[in-house]
């Protein structure tokens, strides 16, 4: 059976314990990281978190998609999507 994902509250508690700081400081640090990554991706850049992975923003061209309920083909406009590439170190640690 799969474990439930860690919630933001649990992550903040674990972060505060690991850094030996209070939960308010850990929450501010996590929110600052979220803001930095979001702003960088919005500007079209990329962020690498060593040992975890790389966040990138890429453009998707206009394309034809199919409505699964009706089978109808329709055109989807070009858009941007955030992608995460997992670092080799994390893959190796998970599969060890």
Residue pairs with C-beta under 8 A, 6 or more apart in sequence:
6 14
8 30
11 30
12 23
12 26
12 27
12 30
13 23
13 26
15 26
15 29
15 30
16 22
16 23
16 25
16 26
19 25
19 26
19 29
36 47
37 47
37 55
40 46
40 47
40 55
41 47
41 55
41 56
41 57
41 82
42 57
44 57
44 80
45 57
46 54
46 55
46 56
46 57
47 54
47 55
48 54
48 55
49 55
49 87
50 87
51 87
51 89
51 90
52 86
52 87
52 90
53 84
53 85
53 86
53 87
53 90
54 84
54 85
54 87
55 82
55 83
55 84
56 82
56 83
56 84
56 85
57 80
57 81
57 82
57 83
58 80
58 81
58 83
59 78
59 79
59 80
60 78
60 79
60 80
60 81
61 78
62 75
62 76
62 77
62 78
63 75
63 76
64 73
64 74
64 75
64 76
65 73
65 74
65 75
65 76
66 72
66 73
66 74
67 73
67 74
